[in-house]
Amino acid sequence: MAWSLEKVDAAGVEVSQLGVVRPATEAHTEEAIEALKAGKIIAVPTDTLYGFACDACSLEAVHRIYEVKGRNHTSPLAICVGDVPDIQRFAVTDHLPHGLLESLLPGPVTLVLRRGESSMLEKSLNPGLESIGVRVPDCNFIRGIARGLGSALALTSANLSGQPSSVCIKDFENLWQHCAYVYQGGVLPSGRAGSTVVDLTRLGKFKILRPGSAREETVAILERHSLEEEGSST
């Protein structure tokens, strides 16, 4: 059920608009999974920003996310999985130091890895790219959805391309109409920085592609596992 509110909720959203809004709680996980299986888009909180998510293996749903964001189809989408061991189903990890993934994840980090020939991802997701950004957010709600779906979620920030990232659902209120559900997790504390994006496709090397909200901690973990930095963007 949608929230039962009289006039406005705490974020100042009119009740008439709350038909798709739900609390991001375990009780709503199954509902979210069914929406994704039906090829729909949902909006969810992560440990950094609010994101749009869909089944990464649904070509129709992936195309819809691009349309909603007004995003060029050449701009890649990341994926989200429920647990660290799931990553190897979608990307190559056997070149990484033992324990590295578990040290970095779950957390506000996107790992760019090679997809490999055995990846379960649809070829239509980020066509032409041999790598994929992978997330395991430190957020039980979205991880529970990914586990229940049994696949990967295609994940991108919940905003129009080029616009500020969203730390509360009010920030992207104009896009709610495109979502089956919008899951409310309050105001997120990331300061709109997003996840730290790190390229781990090369043996023994790493490259920071986006500093994000956890650059220092991420670099410290990578160096502790004897990886060398190729250079970082600012």
C-alpha positions in Angstrom: 0.0 0.0 0.0 1.1 3.6 -0.6 1.6 5.7 2.4 -1.5 7.0 4.1 -1.0 10.8 4.5 -3.5 13.6 4.7 -2.1 16.5 2.7 1.7 16.4 2.3 4.5 14.1 3.4 7.7 15.2 5.2 9.4 16.1 1.9 6.5 18.4 0.9 5.1 16.1 -1.8 1.4 16.4 -2.5 -0.6 13.3 -1.7 -2.0 13.1 -5.2 1.5 12.3 -6.4 2.2 9.6 -3.9 0.5 6.7 -5.8 3.9 5.2 -6.7 5.8 6.1 -3.6 6.6 3.3 -1.1 9.0 3.1 1.9 12.2 1.3 1.0 11.6 -1.6 3.5 11.9 -5.3 3.2 8.1 -5.6 3.1 8.2 -4.0 -0.4 11.0 -6.1 -1.8 8.8 -8.7 -3.6 6.7 -6.0 -5.1 9.8 -4.4 -6.6 11.1 -7.7 -7.9 7.8 -8.4 -9.7 7.9 -4.9 -11.3 11.4 -5.6 -12.6 10.4 -9.0 -14.0 7.7 -7.2 -15.9 10.2 -5.0 -17.6 9.5 -1.9 -15.5 11.7 0.8 -14.0 11.8 1.5 -10.3 13.6 4.3 -8.3 15.6 3.2 -5.3 18.0 4.6 -2.7 21.6 3.4 -2.6 24.4 4.2 -0.3 25.2 7.3 -2.4 22.4 8.6 -4.6 18.9 7.7 -5.7 19.0 5.6 -8.9 16.7 4.2 -11.6 16.9 0.4 -11.8 15.7 -2.2 -14.2 16.5 -5.8 -15.1 19.8 -5.6 -16.9 18.8 -8.5 -19.1 15.7 -6.8 -20.4 16.5 -5.0 -23.6 13.1 -3.1 -23.5 13.6 -1.9 -19.9 17.2 -0.8 -20.6 16.1 1.3 -23.6 13.3 2.8 -21.4 15.8 4.0 -18.8 17.8 5.8 -21.6 14.6 7.4 -22.8 13.6 8.5 -19.3 17.0 10.1 -18.6 17.3 11.6 -22.1 20.7 9.9 -22.2 22.8 9.0 -25.2 22.8 5.3 -25.7 26.6 5.4 -26.0 26.8 6.3 -22.3 27.2 3.1 -20.3 25.0 1.8 -17.5 26.4 0.2 -14.4 25.0 -3.0 -12.9 24.2 -3.8 -9.3 24.3 -7.3 -7.8 23.2 -8.5 -4.3 26.4 -10.0 -3.1 30.2 -10.0 -3.9 30.3 -13.6 -5.1 27.6 -12.7 -7.7 30.1 -10.4 -9.5 31.9 -13.4 -11.2 28.7 -14.2 -13.0 28.9 -11.0 -14.9 32.5 -9.9 -15.0 36.1 -11.3 -14.8 37.5 -11.3 -11.3 40.1 -14.0 -11.3 43.0 -11.6 -11.8 42.3 -9.6 -8.7 44.1 -10.2 -5.4 42.4 -12.5 -2.9 40.1 -10.6 -0.6 40.1 -7.3 -2.5 36.5 -7.4 -3.6 35.4 -8.2 0.0 37.4 -5.3 1.3 35.9 -2.8 -1.1 32.3 -4.1 -1.1 29.6 -3.6 -0.2 30.2 0.1 -0.3 30.1 3.3 -2.3 32.4 2.0 -5.1 31.8 1.1 -8.7 34.3 -1.4 -10.0 35.0 -1.4 -13.8 35.8 -5.0 -14.8 36.0 -6.9 -18.1 32.8 -8.7 -19.0 34.5 -11.7 -20.5 33.0 -14.3 -22.7 31.1 -16.1 -20.0 29.2 -13.0 -18.7 25.5 -13.5 -18.3 24.8 -9.9 -19.3 22.8 -9.2 -22.4 25.0 -8.1 -25.3 22.6 -5.2 -25.8 23.7 -3.7 -22.5 26.4 -1.2 -23.3 27.0 -2.6 -26.8 30.6 -2.5 -28.0 32.1 -2.2 -24.5 34.2 -5.0 -23.2 34.0 -3.7 -19.6 31.1 -3.2 -17.1 30.8 -1.1 -14.0 29.6 -3.2 -11.0 28.1 -2.1 -7.7 27.2 -3.8 -4.5 25.8 -0.9 -2.5 25.9 -0.9 1.3 22.1 -0.8 1.2 20.0 -3.8 2.2 16.9 -2.8 0.2 18.5 -2.7 -3.3 20.6 -5.8 -2.5 17.6 -7.7 -1.5 15.9 -6.8 -4.8 18.9 -8.0 -6.8 19.1 -11.3 -4.8 15.4 -11.9 -5.4 15.6 -11.1 -9.1 18.4 -13.6 -9.5 20.0 -11.4 -12.1 21.7 -8.0 -12.2 20.0 -4.6 -12.0 21.0 -2.0 -14.6 21.5 1.1 -12.4 21.9 4.8 -13.2 21.3 8.0 -11.2 17.7 9.1 -10.9 17.9 12.4 -12.8 17.9 13.8 -16.3 21.3 13.6 -18.0 23.4 16.6 -17.2 21.2 17.6 -14.2 22.3 17.4 -10.5 22.1 14.0 -8.9 19.3 13.1 -6.5 19.7 12.7 -2.8 15.9 12.7 -2.0 12.9 11.6 -4.0 11.7 15.2 -4.4 14.8 15.9 -6.5 13.4 13.9 -9.4 9.7 14.3 -8.8 9.2 15.2 -12.5 10.3 11.7 -13.5 8.2 9.7 -11.1 5.6 9.1 -13.8 8.1 6.9 -15.6 8.5 4.5 -12.6 6.4 1.6 -11.5 7.4 2.5 -7.9 9.5 5.2 -6.2 11.1 3.8 -3.0 11.6 6.4 -0.3 14.7 6.1 1.8 15.0 9.6 3.2 17.6 12.2 2.4 20.9 10.5 1.5 24.1 11.9 3.1 26.5 11.6 0.1 26.4 15.3 -0.9 25.6 14.3 -4.5 29.2 12.9 -4.9 28.1 9.5 -6.2 30.2 6.4 -6.0 33.9 6.2 -6.5 34.6 4.6 -9.9 37.8 2.6 -10.2 39.0 0.7 -13.3 40.4 -2.8 -12.3 40.6 -4.3 -15.8 44.4 -4.5 -15.8 46.4 -7.0 -13.8 48.1 -5.4 -10.8 46.9 -1.9 -11.7 44.0 0.5 -10.8 42.8 3.8 -12.2 40.4 6.2 -10.5 37.9 7.2 -13.1 35.7 9.3 -10.8 36.8 10.4 -7.3 33.3 10.1 -5.9 32.5 9.9 -2.2 35.1 7.3 -1.1 38.3 8.0 -3.1 40.8 8.0 -0.1 39.4 4.9 1.5 39.3 3.1 -1.8 42.8 3.9 -2.8 44.1 2.8 0.6 42.4 -0.6 0.2 43.8 -1.0 -3.3 47.3 -0.1 -2.3 47.1 -2.4 0.7 46.4 -5.2 -1.8 49.6 -4.2 -3.7 47.9 -2.6 -6.7 49.6 0.3 -8.4 47.8 3.4 -9.6 47.9 4.3 -13.3 46.8 7.9 -12.7 43.6 9.5 -11.7 41.1 12.0 -13.1 40.1 15.0 -11.1 
